[in-house]
Amino acid sequence: MQRLIRAAACCVLVSSLAACVVQPQRPARQAPPPPRPNPQVVANDRLQEIQGRIDNLHRRIDARVNGGYYPPPYGAQLHHRLDVIRQESNDMSAQHGGGLSGDEQRVLNQELDTAARAIGE
């Protein structure tokens, strides 16, 4: 009987010592949020997206004229339309020091959507 009491007392002692040694878990540290991109970089990226889309539409027009889908005068008319949109984007970007705002990009994309439908995408 005494052995049983001693064994129980030892178990209690060992478990209390183990509780003292084990460190409580600390909550995980939250990683800081990623830095926000520079607004000028974002504006320049918007301008580059518009310019790239215009270049892509120019290539599509050339491919369709070379393939015989459009007569050359109609292709020239479509090229002129894209050149006007490019000039608008350059004028808009000059107002902001080389980039486009979100609203300006939206307007230019709507114009390019209309031009793309005329090209026949």
N, CA, C and O atoms as a GROMACS GRO file, in nm:
protein
  484
    1MET      N    1   0.081  -0.117   0.000
    1MET     CA    2   0.000   0.000   0.000
    1MET      C    3   0.088   0.126   0.000
    1MET      O    4   0.060   0.223  -0.070
    2GLN      N    5   0.195   0.120   0.082
    2GLN     CA    6   0.284   0.233   0.087
    2GLN      C    7   0.354   0.253  -0.047
    2GLN      O    8   0.381   0.366  -0.089
    3ARG      N    9   0.382   0.144  -0.112
    3ARG     CA   10   0.444   0.154  -0.245
    3ARG      C   11   0.353   0.227  -0.342
    3ARG      O   12   0.398   0.309  -0.421
    4LEU      N   13   0.226   0.197  -0.335
    4LEU     CA   14   0.129   0.261  -0.422
    4LEU      C   15   0.121   0.411  -0.394
    4LEU      O   16   0.114   0.492  -0.487
    5ILE      N   17   0.124   0.448  -0.268
    5ILE     CA   18   0.120   0.590  -0.232
    5ILE      C   19   0.248   0.659  -0.277
    5ILE      O   20   0.244   0.771  -0.328
    6ARG      N   21   0.362   0.592  -0.256
    6ARG     CA   22   0.489   0.650  -0.301
    6ARG      C   23   0.492   0.666  -0.453
    6ARG      O   24   0.538   0.768  -0.504
    7ALA      N   25   0.443   0.566  -0.524
    7ALA     CA   26   0.439   0.573  -0.671
    7ALA      C   27   0.350   0.687  -0.717
    7ALA      O   28   0.384   0.760  -0.810
    8ALA      N   29   0.236   0.702  -0.653
    8ALA     CA   30   0.145   0.811  -0.688
    8ALA      C   31   0.208   0.945  -0.659
    8ALA      O   32   0.196   1.038  -0.739
    9ALA      N   33   0.276   0.957  -0.544
    9ALA     CA   34   0.342   1.082  -0.507
    9ALA      C   35   0.454   1.114  -0.606
    9ALA      O   36   0.472   1.230  -0.643
   10CYS      N   37   0.529   1.012  -0.648
   10CYS     CA   38   0.635   1.033  -0.747
   10CYS      C   39   0.578   1.080  -0.879
   10CYS      O   40   0.633   1.169  -0.944
   11CYS      N   41   0.468   1.020  -0.920
   11CYS     CA   42   0.403   1.060  -1.046
   11CYS      C   43   0.359   1.205  -1.039
   11CYS      O   44   0.376   1.281  -1.135
   12VAL      N   45   0.301   1.244  -0.926
   12VAL     CA   46   0.257   1.383  -0.909
   12VAL      C   47   0.377   1.476  -0.913
   12VAL      O   48   0.372   1.581  -0.976
   13LEU      N   49   0.485   1.438  -0.846
   13LEU     CA   50   0.604   1.521  -0.842
   13LEU      C   51   0.666   1.535  -0.981
   13LEU      O   52   0.702   1.645  -1.022
   14VAL      N   53   0.678   1.425  -1.054
   14VAL     CA   54   0.736   1.427  -1.188
   14VAL      C   55   0.650   1.511  -1.283
   14VAL      O   56   0.702   1.589  -1.362
   15SER      N   57   0.519   1.494  -1.274
   15SER     CA   58   0.432   1.570  -1.364
   15SER      C   59   0.436   1.719  -1.332
   15SER      O   60   0.428   1.802  -1.423
   16SER      N   61   0.448   1.756  -1.204
   16SER     CA   62   0.456   1.898  -1.169
   16SER      C   63   0.588   1.956  -1.217
   16SER      O   64   0.593   2.071  -1.262
   17LEU      N   65   0.697   1.878  -1.208
   17LEU     CA   66   0.825   1.925  -1.261
   17LEU      C   67   0.821   1.939  -1.412
   17LEU      O   68   0.876   2.034  -1.468
   18ALA      N   69   0.756   1.846  -1.478
   18ALA     CA   70   0.745   1.853  -1.624
   18ALA      C   71   0.665   1.976  -1.665
   18ALA      O   72   0.696   2.040  -1.766
   19ALA      N   73   0.563   2.010  -1.589
   19ALA     CA   74   0.483   2.128  -1.620
   19ALA      C   75   0.565   2.254  -1.604
   19ALA      O   76   0.543   2.351  -1.677
   20CYS      N   77   0.659   2.256  -1.512
   20CYS     CA   78   0.743   2.373  -1.492
   20CYS      C   79   0.845   2.388  -1.605
   20CYS      O   80   0.880   2.500  -1.643
   21VAL      N   81   0.893   2.277  -1.658
   21VAL     CA   82   0.996   2.280  -1.761
   21VAL      C   83   0.938   2.316  -1.897
   21VAL      O   84   1.002   2.388  -1.974
   22VAL      N   85   0.819   2.269  -1.929
   22VAL     CA   86   0.759   2.293  -2.059
   22VAL      C   87   0.716   2.439  -2.067
   22VAL      O   88   0.644   2.488  -1.980
   23GLN      N   89   0.760   2.506  -2.171
   23GLN     CA   90   0.723   2.646  -2.188
   23GLN      C   91   0.590   2.655  -2.261
   23GLN      O   92   0.563   2.577  -2.352
   24PRO      N   93   0.508   2.749  -2.221
   24PRO     CA   94   0.380   2.764  -2.291
   24PRO      C   95   0.404   2.811  -2.434
   24PRO      O   96   0.501   2.883  -2.462
   25GLN      N   97   0.318   2.770  -2.523
   25GLN     CA   98   0.332   2.808  -2.663
   25GLN      C   99   0.298   2.956  -2.679
   25GLN      O  100   0.200   3.005  -2.623
   26ARG      N  101   0.379   3.022  -2.753
   26ARG     CA  102   0.355   3.163  -2.780
   26ARG      C  103   0.273   3.173  -2.908
   26ARG      O  104   0.288   3.091  -2.999
   27PRO      N  105   0.187   3.271  -2.915
   27PRO     CA  106   0.111   3.286  -3.040
   27PRO      C  107   0.206   3.321  -3.155
   27PRO      O  108   0.306   3.391  -3.137
   28ALA      N  109   0.172   3.272  -3.270
   28ALA     CA  110   0.256   3.295  -3.387
   28ALA      C  111   0.258   3.444  -3.419
   28ALA      O  112   0.155   3.512  -3.412
   29ARG      N  113   0.375   3.492  -3.454
   29ARG     CA  114   0.386   3.634  -3.490
   29ARG      C  115   0.324   3.657  -3.626
   29ARG      O  116   0.347   3.581  -3.721
   30GLN      N  117   0.246   3.760  -3.634
   30GLN     CA  118   0.185   3.796  -3.761
   30GLN      C  119   0.291   3.861  -3.850
   30GLN      O  120   0.364   3.950  -3.808
   31ALA      N  121   0.296   3.815  -3.972
   31ALA     CA  122   0.390   3.874  -4.067
   31ALA      C  123   0.338   4.013  -4.104
   31ALA      O  124   0.217   4.032  -4.119
   32PRO      N  125   0.427   4.107  -4.120
   32PRO     CA  126   0.381   4.240  -4.159
   32PRO      C  127   0.323   4.234  -4.300
   32PRO      O  128   0.368   4.154  -4.382
   33PRO      N  129   0.224   4.317  -4.330
   33PRO     CA  130   0.166   4.313  -4.464
   33PRO      C  131   0.272   4.355  -4.567
   33PRO      O  132   0.361   4.434  -4.536
   34PRO      N  133   0.260   4.303  -4.687
   34PRO     CA  134   0.360   4.339  -4.788
   34PRO      C  135   0.350   4.489  -4.818
   34PRO      O  136   0.243   4.548  -4.808
   35PRO      N  137   0.461   4.549  -4.854
   35PRO     CA  138   0.458   4.693  -4.882
   35PRO      C  139   0.372   4.722  -5.005
   35PRO      O  140   0.370   4.645  -5.102
   36ARG      N  141   0.304   4.833  -4.998
   36ARG     CA  142   0.219   4.872  -5.112
   36ARG      C  143   0.309   4.924  -5.223
   36ARG      O  144   0.409   4.990  -5.197
   37PRO      N  145   0.273   4.894  -5.348
   37PRO     CA  146   0.357   4.943  -5.458
   37PRO      C  147   0.347   5.095  -5.470
   37PRO      O  148   0.248   5.157  -5.430
   38ASN      N  149   0.449   5.152  -5.523
   38ASN     CA  150   0.454   5.295  -5.547
   38ASN      C  151   0.344   5.333  -5.646
   38ASN      O  152   0.333   5.267  -5.750
   39PRO      N  153   0.262   5.435  -5.620
   39PRO     CA  154   0.154   5.472  -5.713
   39PRO      C  155   0.205   5.507  -5.852
   39PRO      O  156   0.136   5.481  -5.951
   40GLN      N  157   0.324   5.566  -5.860
   40GLN     CA  158   0.376   5.600  -5.992
   40GLN      C  159   0.410   5.475  -6.072
   40GLN      O  160   0.391   5.471  -6.194
   41VAL      N  161   0.459   5.373  -6.004
   41VAL     CA  162   0.489   5.246  -6.072
   41VAL      C  163   0.360   5.182  -6.123
   41VAL      O  164   0.357   5.130  -6.234
   42VAL      N  165   0.255   5.187  -6.042
   42VAL     CA  166   0.126   5.131  -6.084
   42VAL      C  167   0.073   5.208  -6.204
   42VAL      O  168   0.023   5.147  -6.299
   43ALA      N  169   0.084   5.341  -6.202
   43ALA     CA  170   0.036   5.423  -6.313
   43ALA      C  171   0.115   5.392  -6.440
   43ALA      O  172   0.057   5.386  -6.549
   44ASN      N  173   0.246   5.373  -6.426
   44ASN     CA  174   0.327   5.338  -6.544
   44ASN      C  175   0.291   5.200  -6.597
   44ASN      O  176   0.289   5.179  -6.719
   45ASP      N  177   0.261   5.106  -6.508
   45ASP     CA  178   0.219   4.973  -6.552
   45ASP      C  179   0.088   4.980  -6.630
   45ASP      O  180   0.071   4.911  -6.730
   46ARG      N  181  -0.003   5.064  -6.584
   46ARG     CA  182  -0.130   5.081  -6.657
   46ARG      C  183  -0.105   5.134  -6.798
   46ARG      O  184  -0.165   5.086  -6.894
   47LEU      N  185  -0.017   5.232  -6.808
   47LEU     CA  186   0.015   5.288  -6.940
   47LEU      C  187   0.077   5.181  -7.029
   47LEU      O  188   0.044   5.171  -7.147
   48GLN      N  189   0.168   5.101  -6.974
   48GLN     CA  190   0.232   4.996  -7.053
   48GLN      C  191   0.132   4.891  -7.100
   48GLN      O  192   0.145   4.838  -7.210
   49GLU      N  193   0.033   4.860  -7.017
   49GLU     CA  194  -0.070   4.764  -7.057
   49GLU      C  195  -0.150   4.818  -7.176
   49GLU      O  196  -0.178   4.745  -7.270
   50ILE      N  197  -0.185   4.946  -7.171
   50ILE     CA  198  -0.260   5.007  -7.281
   50ILE      C  199  -0.175   5.008  -7.407
   50ILE      O  200  -0.222   4.972  -7.515
   51GLN      N  201  -0.048   5.049  -7.394
   51GLN     CA  202   0.041   5.054  -7.510
   51GLN      C  203   0.060   4.914  -7.571
   51GLN      O  204   0.061   4.899  -7.693
   52GLY      N  205   0.074   4.815  -7.487
   52GLY     CA  206   0.089   4.677  -7.536
   52GLY      C  207  -0.035   4.628  -7.608
   52GLY      O  208  -0.027   4.558  -7.708
   53ARG      N  209  -0.150   4.665  -7.554
   53ARG     CA  210  -0.275   4.624  -7.619
   53ARG      C  211  -0.289   4.692  -7.756
   53ARG      O  212  -0.335   4.629  -7.852
   54ILE      N  213  -0.251   4.819  -7.765
   54ILE     CA  214  -0.256   4.889  -7.894
   54ILE      C  215  -0.161   4.823  -7.993
   54ILE      O  216  -0.197   4.802  -8.109
   55ASP      N  217  -0.040   4.790  -7.949
   55ASP     CA  218   0.056   4.722  -8.037
   55ASP      C  219   0.002   4.588  -8.086
   55ASP      O  220   0.018   4.553  -8.203
   56ASN      N  221  -0.064   4.515  -7.998
   56ASN     CA  222  -0.122   4.386  -8.036
   56ASN      C  223  -0.231   4.405  -8.141
   56ASN      O  224  -0.239   4.328  -8.237
   57LEU      N  225  -0.315   4.507  -8.124
   57LEU     CA  226  -0.421   4.531  -8.222
   57LEU      C  227  -0.362   4.575  -8.356
   57LEU      O  228  -0.415   4.539  -8.461
   58HIS      N  229  -0.253   4.653  -8.353
   58HIS     CA  230  -0.185   4.690  -8.479
   58HIS      C  231  -0.139   4.564  -8.552
   58HIS      O  232  -0.156   4.553  -8.674
   59ARG      N  233  -0.081   4.469  -8.480
   59ARG     CA  234  -0.035   4.344  -8.544
   59ARG      C  235  -0.152   4.265  -8.601
   59ARG      O  236  -0.141   4.205  -8.708
   60ARG      N  237  -0.264   4.264  -8.530
   60ARG     CA  238  -0.382   4.192  -8.580
   60ARG      C  239  -0.434   4.254  -8.709
   60ARG      O  240  -0.472   4.184  -8.803
   61ILE      N  241  -0.435   4.387  -8.714
   61ILE     CA  242  -0.479   4.455  -8.836
   61ILE      C  243  -0.387   4.418  -8.951
   61ILE      O  244  -0.433   4.384  -9.060
   62ASP      N  245  -0.255   4.424  -8.927
   62ASP     CA  246  -0.159   4.390  -9.032
   62ASP      C  247  -0.180   4.247  -9.081
   62ASP      O  248  -0.175   4.220  -9.201
   63ALA      N  249  -0.202   4.155  -8.988
   63ALA     CA  250  -0.221   4.015  -9.026
   63ALA      C  251  -0.348   3.999  -9.110
   63ALA      O  252  -0.349   3.922  -9.206
   64ARG      N  253  -0.454   4.070  -9.076
   64ARG     CA  254  -0.579   4.056  -9.151
   64ARG      C  255  -0.569   4.123  -9.288
   64ARG      O  256  -0.626   4.073  -9.385
   65VAL      N  257  -0.498   4.234  -9.296
   65VAL     CA  258  -0.479   4.298  -9.427
   65VAL      C  259  -0.392   4.208  -9.515
   65VAL      O  260  -0.423   4.187  -9.632
   66ASN      N  261  -0.283   4.154  -9.458
   66ASN     CA  262  -0.195   4.065  -9.535
   66ASN      C  263  -0.265   3.936  -9.573
   66ASN      O  264  -0.233   3.876  -9.676
   67GLY      N  265  -0.360   3.892  -9.492
   67GLY     CA  266  -0.434   3.771  -9.522
   67GLY      C  267  -0.548   3.793  -9.620
   67GLY      O  268  -0.612   3.698  -9.664
   68GLY      N  269  -0.574   3.918  -9.656
   68GLY     CA  270  -0.679   3.948  -9.752
   68GLY      C  271  -0.817   3.964  -9.691
   68GLY      O  272  -0.916   3.972  -9.764
   69TYR      N  273  -0.827   3.969  -9.559
   69TYR     CA  274  -0.957   3.986  -9.495
   69TYR      C  275  -1.008   4.129  -9.510
   69TYR      O  276  -1.129   4.152  -9.519
   70TYR      N  277  -0.916   4.227  -9.511
   70TYR     CA  278  -0.953   4.368  -9.524
   70TYR      C  279  -0.879   4.426  -9.643
   70TYR      O  280  -0.767   4.384  -9.673
   71PRO      N  281  -0.939   4.522  -9.711
   71PRO     CA  282  -0.862   4.597  -9.811
   71PRO      C  283  -0.767   4.693  -9.739
   71PRO      O  284  -0.797   4.737  -9.628
   72PRO      N  285  -0.656   4.726  -9.800
   72PRO     CA  286  -0.558   4.815  -9.734
   72PRO      C  287  -0.615   4.949  -9.686
   72PRO      O  288  -0.576   4.996  -9.579
   73PRO      N  289  -0.707   5.013  -9.760
   73PRO     CA  290  -0.760   5.140  -9.707
   73PRO      C  291  -0.836   5.122  -9.574
   73PRO      O  292  -0.829   5.208  -9.487
   74TYR      N  293  -0.908   5.011  -9.561
   74TYR     CA  294  -0.979   4.986  -9.435
   74TYR      C  295  -0.880   4.959  -9.323
   74TYR      O  296  -0.901   5.001  -9.209
   75GLY      N  297  -0.772   4.888  -9.354
   75GLY     CA  298  -0.667   4.865  -9.255
   75GLY      C  299  -0.602   4.996  -9.211
   75GLY      O  300  -0.573   5.015  -9.093
   76ALA      N  301  -0.581   5.086  -9.307
   76ALA     CA  302  -0.523   5.217  -9.273
   76ALA      C  303  -0.617   5.296  -9.183
   76ALA      O  304  -0.573   5.367  -9.092
   77GLN      N  305  -0.746   5.284  -9.209
   77GLN     CA  306  -0.845   5.353  -9.126
   77GLN      C  307  -0.841   5.300  -8.982
   77GLN      O  308  -0.846   5.377  -8.886
   78LEU      N  309  -0.831   5.168  -8.968
   78LEU     CA  310  -0.824   5.108  -8.835
   78LEU      C  311  -0.693   5.147  -8.764
   78LEU      O  312  -0.693   5.173  -8.643
   79HIS      N  313  -0.583   5.151  -8.840
   79HIS     CA  314  -0.455   5.194  -8.782
   79HIS      C  315  -0.465   5.338  -8.731
   79HIS      O  316  -0.414   5.371  -8.623
   80HIS      N  317  -0.530   5.423  -8.810
   80HIS     CA  318  -0.546   5.563  -8.768
   80HIS      C  319  -0.627   5.571  -8.639
   80HIS      O  320  -0.596   5.650  -8.549
   81ARG      N  321  -0.730   5.490  -8.630
   81ARG     CA  322  -0.813   5.488  -8.509
   81ARG      C  323  -0.729   5.450  -8.386
   81ARG      O  324  -0.743   5.510  -8.280
   82LEU      N  325  -0.643   5.350  -8.402
   82LEU     CA  326  -0.556   5.310  -8.292
   82LEU      C  327  -0.451   5.417  -8.261
   82LEU      O  328  -0.414   5.437  -8.145
   83ASP      N  329  -0.403   5.487  -8.364
   83ASP     CA  330  -0.306   5.594  -8.341
   83ASP      C  331  -0.368   5.708  -8.261
   83ASP      O  332  -0.302   5.770  -8.177
   84VAL      N  333  -0.496   5.736  -8.286
   84VAL     CA  334  -0.566   5.840  -8.210
   84VAL      C  335  -0.579   5.798  -8.063
   84VAL      O  336  -0.558   5.879  -7.973
   85ILE      N  337  -0.611   5.671  -8.040
   85ILE     CA  338  -0.622   5.621  -7.902
   85ILE      C  339  -0.486   5.626  -7.833
   85ILE      O  340  -0.478   5.660  -7.715
   86ARG      N  341  -0.379   5.593  -7.906
   86ARG     CA  342  -0.244   5.600  -7.848
   86ARG      C  343  -0.210   5.744  -7.811
   86ARG      O  344  -0.151   5.770  -7.706
   87GLN      N  345  -0.247   5.838  -7.898
   87GLN     CA  346  -0.219   5.978  -7.868
   87GLN      C  347  -0.297   6.024  -7.745
   87GLN      O  348  -0.245   6.099  -7.663
   88GLU      N  349  -0.422   5.979  -7.733
   88GLU     CA  350  -0.501   6.011  -7.613
   88GLU      C  351  -0.432   5.957  -7.488
   88GLU      O  352  -0.425   6.026  -7.386
   89SER      N  353  -0.383   5.834  -7.495
   89SER     CA  354  -0.317   5.777  -7.377
   89SER      C  355  -0.190   5.854  -7.343
   89SER      O  356  -0.159   5.874  -7.225
   90ASN      N  357  -0.117   5.897  -7.445
   90ASN     CA  358   0.004   5.975  -7.418
   90ASN      C  359  -0.030   6.111  -7.358
   90ASN      O  360   0.040   6.159  -7.269
   91ASP      N  361  -0.137   6.174  -7.408
   91ASP     CA  362  -0.180   6.302  -7.352
   91ASP      C  363  -0.222   6.286  -7.206
   91ASP      O  364  -0.188   6.369  -7.121
   92MET      N  365  -0.298   6.180  -7.178
   92MET     CA  366  -0.342   6.157  -7.040
   92MET      C  367  -0.224   6.130  -6.948
   92MET      O  368  -0.220   6.179  -6.835
   93SER      N  369  -0.127   6.053  -6.997
   93SER     CA  370  -0.013   6.020  -6.911
   93SER      C  371   0.075   6.142  -6.888
   93SER      O  372   0.140   6.152  -6.783
   94ALA      N  373   0.079   6.234  -6.982
   94ALA     CA  374   0.160   6.355  -6.965
   94ALA      C  375   0.105   6.441  -6.852
   94ALA      O  376   0.180   6.517  -6.790
   95GLN      N  377  -0.023   6.431  -6.825
   95GLN     CA  378  -0.083   6.509  -6.717
   95GLN      C  379  -0.041   6.458  -6.580
   95GLN      O  380  -0.043   6.534  -6.483
   96HIS      N  381  -0.002   6.332  -6.570
   96HIS     CA  382   0.032   6.271  -6.441
   96HIS      C  383   0.180   6.238  -6.430
   96HIS      O  384   0.219   6.162  -6.341
   97GLY      N  385   0.259   6.292  -6.516
   97GLY     CA  386   0.402   6.264  -6.507
   97GLY      C  387   0.440   6.126  -6.556
   97GLY      O  388   0.539   6.069  -6.508
   98GLY      N  389   0.366   6.069  -6.650
   98GLY     CA  390   0.406   5.943  -6.711
   98GLY      C  391   0.326   5.822  -6.674
   98GLY      O  392   0.378   5.710  -6.683
   99GLY      N  393   0.204   5.835  -6.634
   99GLY     CA  394   0.122   5.719  -6.602
   99GLY      C  395  -0.025   5.749  -6.619
   99GLY      O  396  -0.063   5.861  -6.652
  100LEU      N  397  -0.108   5.647  -6.598
  100LEU     CA  398  -0.253   5.661  -6.612
  100LEU      C  399  -0.322   5.630  -6.480
  100LEU      O  400  -0.277   5.546  -6.403
  101SER      N  401  -0.430   5.701  -6.455
  101SER     CA  402  -0.513   5.668  -6.339
  101SER      C  403  -0.603   5.550  -6.377
  101SER      O  404  -0.612   5.513  -6.494
  102GLY      N  405  -0.668   5.494  -6.278
  102GLY     CA  406  -0.757   5.381  -6.305
  102GLY      C  407  -0.874   5.420  -6.394
  102GLY      O  408  -0.914   5.342  -6.481
  103ASP      N  409  -0.929   5.539  -6.373
  103ASP     CA  410  -1.041   5.585  -6.455
  103ASP      C  411  -0.998   5.607  -6.600
  103ASP      O  412  -1.071   5.572  -6.692
  104GLU      N  413  -0.880   5.664  -6.619
  104GLU     CA  414  -0.830   5.685  -6.755
  104GLU      C  415  -0.806   5.551  -6.825
  104GLU      O  416  -0.836   5.536  -6.943
  105GLN      N  417  -0.752   5.456  -6.753
  105GLN     CA  418  -0.730   5.324  -6.812
  105GLN      C  419  -0.862   5.261  -6.852
  105GLN      O  420  -0.872   5.199  -6.958
  106ARG      N  421  -0.964   5.276  -6.768
  106ARG     CA  422  -1.095   5.218  -6.797
  106ARG      C  423  -1.152   5.279  -6.926
  106ARG      O  424  -1.206   5.207  -7.010
  107VAL      N  425  -1.141   5.412  -6.941
  107VAL     CA  426  -1.192   5.480  -7.060
  107VAL      C  427  -1.118   5.431  -7.184
  107VAL      O  428  -1.179   5.401  -7.287
  108LEU      N  429  -0.985   5.424  -7.174
  108LEU     CA  430  -0.906   5.378  -7.290
  108LEU      C  431  -0.936   5.233  -7.324
  108LEU      O  432  -0.942   5.197  -7.441
  109ASN      N  433  -0.956   5.149  -7.224
  109ASN     CA  434  -0.990   5.009  -7.251
  109ASN      C  435  -1.126   4.998  -7.320
  109ASN      O  436  -1.144   4.912  -7.406
  110GLN      N  437  -1.221   5.084  -7.284
  110GLN     CA  438  -1.350   5.082  -7.352
  110GLN      C  439  -1.334   5.120  -7.498
  110GLN      O  440  -1.395   5.059  -7.586
  111GLU      N  441  -1.251   5.221  -7.525
  111GLU     CA  442  -1.226   5.260  -7.664
  111GLU      C  443  -1.156   5.147  -7.740
  111GLU      O  444  -1.187   5.120  -7.856
  112LEU      N  445  -1.061   5.081  -7.674
  112LEU     CA  446  -0.991   4.970  -7.739
  112LEU      C  447  -1.083   4.850  -7.760
  112LEU      O  448  -1.068   4.777  -7.858
  113ASP      N  449  -1.179   4.829  -7.670
  113ASP     CA  450  -1.277   4.722  -7.690
  113ASP      C  451  -1.359   4.748  -7.816
  113ASP      O  452  -1.384   4.656  -7.894
  114THR      N  453  -1.400   4.873  -7.835
  114THR     CA  454  -1.476   4.909  -7.954
  114THR      C  455  -1.391   4.889  -8.080
  114THR      O  456  -1.439   4.837  -8.180
  115ALA      N  457  -1.265   4.930  -8.073
  115ALA     CA  458  -1.176   4.912  -8.188
  115ALA      C  459  -1.152   4.764  -8.215
  115ALA      O  460  -1.146   4.723  -8.331
  116ALA      N  461  -1.139   4.684  -8.111
  116ALA     CA  462  -1.115   4.540  -8.129
  116ALA      C  463  -1.236   4.474  -8.195
  116ALA      O  464  -1.220   4.385  -8.278
  117ARG      N  465  -1.356   4.518  -8.158
  117ARG     CA  466  -1.475   4.461  -8.224
  117ARG      C  467  -1.478   4.500  -8.372
  117ARG      O  468  -1.520   4.420  -8.456
  118ALA      N  469  -1.433   4.622  -8.404
  118ALA     CA  470  -1.428   4.664  -8.544
  118ALA      C  471  -1.323   4.583  -8.620
  118ALA      O  472  -1.341   4.554  -8.738
  119ILE      N  473  -1.215   4.546  -8.553
  119ILE     CA  474  -1.111   4.465  -8.617
  119ILE      C  475  -1.161   4.323  -8.638
  119ILE      O  476  -1.124   4.257  -8.736
  120GLY      N  477  -1.243   4.276  -8.548
  120GLY     CA  478  -1.301   4.144  -8.566
  120GLY      C  479  -1.240   4.039  -8.475
  120GLY      O  480  -1.218   3.926  -8.519
  121GLU      N  481  -1.213   4.072  -8.352
  121GLU     CA  482  -1.160   3.974  -8.257
  121GLU      C  483  -1.266   3.875  -8.220
  121GLU      O  484  -1.241   3.785  -8.140
   0.00000   0.00000   0.00000
